[in-house]
Amino acid sequence: MKKKNLTKEDKELIQIGKKAAIKGFIDNRKNTVGSDLAGVLKTKSGNIYTGVNMDVVHSGGYSICGERSAILHMLSKGEKEITIVVAVWISRDYDKNKKWGVLQPCGICRHVISQFGNPWIIISQNKKVRLSELYPLPIK
């Protein structure tokens, strides 16, 4: 896998994701809907879009990941070319332990992202790869 180090701009996207995850957090242990993850993407035009996940307890397919939520936000503004994507999670006890991290997109998100090019995917707090490294044979 061909990994690259993150730039200062990439690290800023991670911080935007962290803030969005905190802002959108819903503890689904107390509710039927939960959110603890944010997706952030940057488009070819330089615009940044965020989205949060929505987990619906006992629902199966009614949940949506933060990355796909961000893509829907992007599409609602008329944009269609993604250059970079990151998913950031926070712990359910973030207020107490400040635990957070970067996740790789799930398989469904990888497929949806592939419909908008071959963007960079931030896979950790230090590295990124092209989507084609994570999802080499997309269905078009």
N, C-alpha and C positions, 0 to 999 in steps of 0.2 A: 504494500500500500504506500503510495506516494503522499507523505504528510508534509505540510508546511507549517512554520511557526506563525502564530497570530500577530497581526499588526496592532498598533494602538487603536485604530478604528474598529477592528474586530473585537477587541477587549471592551470598547465602549458599547458595542451591540450586546455583549454579554451583560453589562450593567443595566442597559435598558430592559433586557429580558428579566433580570432579577427584580427590578422595580415593578415591572408589569405583573410578575408572578405574585409579589407581595400585595400589590393593589387589588388583584383579582382573586385573592385567596378566599375560598369557602371551605370550611372543614366538613367533609361529607360524613363524618361520624355523627354529626348533629343534624344534618340536613339530608335531603334526598339528592341534592346536587352538590358536587364538589369541584374545586379548582385548586391546583397547587403547581401548575406548570404554565409557562408562557413561551410562545413562539415569537421570534422576531425575524423579519427578513428585510433585506435592502434590495431595491429595484435598480435596473439599469439607469434610471433617471436620477438616482440618489435618494429617493424617498424611503423612509423607514416605516414599516407597518408592524404592529404587534397584535397578538391574539392570545387568549388564554384557553386552557383546556376546560372541558366540561364533562365531568364524570357523573352519570346518572345511576344511582344505586339500583341494582337489580333490573337493568334495562337492556343489556346486550348491546345492540348497535346504536343506541341513542347517544353515545359518548362521542366527543370530538377532541382531537389533539390541538395543542396551541399552534402548531405549525400550520395546520389546515385552517384554523380560525384566522391566522394572520393572512393566509392566501385569500380567504374570502374578503377580508378587509381591503387587501390590495386590489382585488377584482372590482370591488364596489367603487373604487376610485378610477377605474379604467386602465389600470396598468397590467402588463402581462409578462414582463421579463425580470426574473429573479437573478441576483448576482451572489447573494450569500444568505444562509439560514442558520439560526441557532435556536435550540430549545433549552430553557433554564428551569430547573425545579427548585422548590424550597421545601424544607421539612415541614411536617404538620405542626411541629413545635418550634417553628422558626423564631418566634419572639423570645423563646428561652435559650435555644442552642445555636442559632444563627447558621444552621447547616443548609447548604445549597450546592448545586452543581450544574454541570452541562450534560445533557443527554443526546444521544444520536437519535435521529428520527426513526419511528417505527416503520414497518414495511408498507403500511397503507400510505403514510406520509411520504416515504421515499417515492412511491409510485406517483402520487399526486404532484409532488415537487418536480418529477421528471417531465411532466407535461409543460413545464415552463423553462426548460433549458437544462444546463449542466452546471448549476451554481456551486460555489464553495459551501461546504457544510462544516460548521465548527463542531468538532467531536469531543473536545475536552477544554479545559481552561488554558491549554497551551498550543493545541494543534487543530488544523483544518485539512480537509481533503475535498476533492471534487466529488459530486454526487455519484458519478460513474464508477468511483472506487467502491462505494457502498452498495450500489444498485447497477451492476454492469449490463443487464439485459432488460431494459424497461419495455413494457408493452406500449406500443404507440398506435 
